[in-house]
Amino acid sequence: MLEKIQETANYIKQKVSEIPAYAIILGTGLGELAAEITDQETIPYENIPNFPVSTVEGHSGKLIFGKLGSKRVIAMQGRFHFYEGYDMKQVTFPVRVFKALGVEYLFVSNAAGGMNGSFDVGDIMLIDDHINLFPEHPLRGKNFNELGTRFPDMSEAYNKELRLLAMDIAKEKNIKLQHGVYVGTQGPTFETPAEYNYFRIIGGDAVGMSTVPEVIVANHAKMKVLAFSIITDLGVIGKIVEVTHEEVQEAAKIAQPKMAEIIRTVVERI
């Protein structure tokens, strides 16, 4: 595993002019944030040694290097999911590579179903914490001390200083920002009404099929994490309707510019 991570990192170093300290994982319908990045250098996933290839509509599959505002960033336009058939080591492999490249900050975005009764479709939720309901843990198996400790602390999986900064910026820019707990499940089915109710009872505000594995590995690697969900459908009793992937993408696209503004300003002010 260590050899593969280093091989991939070395390949990327040879392909781009400068490696930034900030990485962004763009989720469903959020790939348009890539248009905000200037001076772009791109590498398709299929050209990168050991990299999986995204198979989901709305995830185009390339690494983008460039500037978001005045800061240089890496953006993953398209991520990998457990439900695609990848194991957790593959799903989180890019995060390992980012750390090997010297990335210190990881920004994550996703589309999620909202269970909190105060949420509306199109809301942006700042993730305060998560509940991991995936059937496989990304740190299962042999631990490599070079990558992190055997039993990493998760008491502040989402960096408090970054969350406070994001809240201040949203207030400044008059952007409505919800916050709450994200529940990570394997998918690929959307949730039943009973499942939505269960996730709410155990403390969840939003549910999705990504993010948690990447955040666990980022914490294992001592990276600072900030993450957002765009609420693309509702799992609130009385508001549950049939949902399609296309509708999720559309809702995410509408909210995306506001989330992009928050992330861009956070990166500027770090």
C-alpha positions in Angstrom: 0.0 0.0 0.0 2.8 2.5 0.9 4.5 1.8 -2.4 1.3 2.4 -4.4 0.7 5.7 -2.6 4.2 6.9 -3.2 4.1 5.8 -6.9 0.9 7.8 -7.5 2.2 10.8 -5.6 5.4 10.8 -7.6 3.5 10.6 -10.9 1.4 13.6 -10.0 4.4 15.6 -8.9 5.9 15.1 -12.4 2.7 16.3 -14.1 1.9 19.5 -12.3 3.9 22.7 -11.7 3.1 23.2 -8.0 1.5 21.1 -5.3 -1.0 23.0 -3.0 -1.8 22.6 0.6 -5.6 22.4 0.0 -7.6 19.6 -1.5 -11.3 19.6 -2.3 -13.5 16.6 -3.0 -16.5 17.6 -5.2 -19.6 15.4 -4.8 -22.8 14.8 -6.8 -23.8 17.8 -8.9 -21.0 19.9 -7.3 -18.4 19.3 -10.1 -19.3 22.8 -11.4 -17.2 24.3 -8.6 -14.3 23.3 -10.8 -15.2 26.1 -13.2 -14.2 28.5 -10.4 -10.6 27.2 -10.5 -8.3 29.3 -12.8 -4.9 28.4 -14.3 -6.0 24.8 -14.5 -3.8 21.8 -15.0 -5.9 18.5 -15.2 -5.1 14.8 -15.0 -7.9 12.3 -15.9 -8.2 9.5 -13.3 -7.6 6.8 -15.9 -4.1 8.2 -16.5 -3.1 8.1 -12.8 -1.4 4.9 -11.6 -3.4 3.0 -9.0 -6.4 5.4 -9.1 -9.9 4.0 -9.4 -12.2 5.5 -12.0 -15.6 7.0 -11.0 -18.6 5.3 -12.6 -21.4 7.6 -11.3 -23.3 10.2 -13.4 -22.3 13.7 -12.2 -18.8 12.6 -11.3 -16.6 13.4 -14.3 -13.3 11.8 -13.1 -10.3 14.1 -13.1 -7.9 15.9 -10.8 -7.8 19.6 -11.3 -4.8 21.7 -10.1 -5.1 25.5 -10.1 -6.2 28.6 -8.2 -9.4 29.1 -6.2 -9.2 32.8 -5.6 -5.5 33.5 -4.8 -4.7 30.1 -3.3 -3.6 27.0 -5.2 -5.8 23.9 -4.7 -6.3 20.3 -5.9 -9.9 19.4 -6.7 -11.3 15.9 -7.2 -14.0 16.3 -9.9 -15.7 13.0 -9.1 -15.2 10.7 -6.1 -15.4 7.0 -5.5 -18.1 5.2 -3.5 -18.3 1.9 -1.7 -21.5 1.1 -3.6 -19.7 1.1 -6.9 -17.9 -2.1 -5.8 -14.7 -0.5 -4.5 -13.3 -1.5 -1.1 -12.7 1.2 1.4 -8.9 1.3 0.7 -9.8 2.3 -2.9 -12.5 4.7 -1.9 -10.0 6.6 0.4 -6.9 6.1 -1.7 -6.9 9.7 -3.1 -6.9 11.1 0.5 -3.7 9.0 1.2 -2.1 10.4 -2.0 -3.1 14.0 -1.0 -1.3 13.5 2.3 1.8 12.1 0.6 1.8 15.2 -1.6 1.8 17.5 1.4 -1.9 18.5 1.6 -2.8 19.8 5.0 -6.5 20.8 4.6 -9.3 18.7 3.1 -12.6 20.2 2.0 -15.4 17.7 1.3 -18.8 18.2 -0.3 -21.8 16.0 -0.9 -25.5 15.8 -1.7 -27.6 14.5 1.1 -31.1 13.8 2.2 -32.3 15.9 5.1 -34.1 14.5 8.2 -34.1 17.7 10.2 -37.6 19.2 10.1 -36.1 22.8 9.8 -34.2 21.9 6.5 -35.4 22.7 3.0 -34.3 21.4 -0.3 -31.3 23.5 -1.5 -30.1 24.2 2.1 -26.3 24.0 2.8 -25.5 22.0 5.9 -22.1 22.5 7.6 -21.2 19.0 9.0 -20.4 19.2 12.7 -20.0 15.4 13.2 -20.9 12.1 11.6 -22.4 8.7 12.4 -20.6 5.8 10.5 -23.0 3.1 9.3 -20.8 1.7 6.5 -20.4 -2.1 6.8 -16.6 -1.8 6.3 -14.2 0.5 8.1 -11.5 2.3 6.0 -8.8 1.6 8.6 -9.6 -2.1 8.9 -6.6 -4.3 8.4 -2.9 -3.8 9.0 -2.0 -0.3 10.3 1.0 1.5 8.8 2.5 3.8 11.4 3.8 6.0 8.6 0.2 6.8 7.7 -1.2 7.3 11.3 -1.8 5.7 14.7 -3.7 2.4 15.1 -6.5 4.1 17.1 -7.0 7.7 15.8 -9.0 10.1 17.9 -12.3 11.3 16.3 -13.5 13.7 18.9 -13.1 16.6 16.5 -13.3 14.9 13.1 -14.5 18.2 11.5 -12.1 21.0 12.5 -13.7 23.5 14.9 -11.7 26.5 13.8 -12.6 25.9 10.2 -16.3 25.4 11.1 -16.3 28.7 13.0 -14.7 30.5 10.1 -17.2 29.0 7.6 -20.1 30.2 9.9 -18.7 33.7 10.1 -18.2 33.9 6.3 -21.8 32.6 5.7 -23.1 35.3 8.1 -21.0 38.0 6.4 -22.3 37.0 2.9 -25.9 36.5 4.1 -25.8 32.8 3.1 -28.2 30.6 5.0 -26.1 27.9 6.6 -27.6 24.9 8.5 -25.4 22.6 10.6 -25.8 19.1 11.9 -24.7 15.5 11.9 -24.2 13.5 8.7 -25.1 9.8 8.6 -23.0 7.7 6.2 -24.5 4.6 4.7 -23.4 2.3 1.9 -26.3 2.9 -0.6 -27.0 2.8 -3.5 -30.7 2.8 -2.7 -32.2 6.0 -1.3 -33.7 5.6 2.2 -37.0 4.2 3.1 -39.3 6.4 5.4 -38.5 4.0 8.3 -34.8 4.4 7.7 -35.0 8.2 7.6 -36.9 8.1 10.9 -34.3 5.7 12.4 -31.4 7.9 11.3 -33.2 10.9 12.9 -33.8 9.1 16.1 -30.1 8.1 16.5 -29.0 11.8 16.0 -28.7 12.4 12.3 -29.7 15.5 10.4 -28.7 14.4 6.9 -27.8 11.1 5.2 -25.7 10.2 2.3 -23.4 7.6 0.7 -20.0 9.2 0.9 -17.8 11.5 2.9 -17.4 9.5 6.2 -14.7 7.1 4.9 -12.6 10.0 3.4 -13.0 12.0 6.6 -11.9 9.1 8.8 -8.7 8.6 6.7 -8.0 12.3 6.6 -8.1 12.4 10.4 -5.9 9.3 10.6 -3.4 11.3 8.5 -3.8 14.4 10.8 -5.4 16.6 8.1 -7.8 19.4 9.0 -11.3 18.7 7.6 -14.2 21.0 6.6 -17.3 19.4 5.0 -20.7 20.5 3.7 -23.8 18.7 2.5 -26.3 20.2 0.1 -29.8 19.1 1.1 -31.2 17.7 -2.2 -34.2 15.8 -0.9 -36.1 15.5 2.4 -36.6 12.5 4.6 -38.9 14.4 7.0 -42.2 12.6 7.9 -44.9 14.2 5.8 -42.4 15.6 3.3 -41.0 12.4 1.8 -41.5 12.1 -1.9 -40.1 9.8 -4.6 -36.6 11.0 -5.6 -34.3 10.4 -8.6 -30.6 10.9 -9.1 -31.3 13.5 -11.7 -33.4 15.6 -9.2 -30.6 15.3 -6.7 -28.1 16.6 -9.2 -30.4 19.5 -10.2 -30.9 20.6 -6.5 -27.1 20.4 -5.9 -26.4 22.6 -8.9 -28.7 25.4 -7.7 -27.1 25.5 -4.3 -23.5 25.0 -5.6 -22.6 28.7 -6.1 -23.3 29.6 -2.5 -21.2 26.7 -1.2 -18.4 27.6 -3.6 -18.4 31.1 -2.2 -18.0 29.8 1.3 -15.2 27.4 0.4 -13.4 29.9 -1.7 -13.4 32.5 1.1 -12.4 30.0 3.8 -9.4 29.0 1.7 -8.5 32.7 1.2 -8.5 33.4 4.9 -6.7 30.3 6.3 
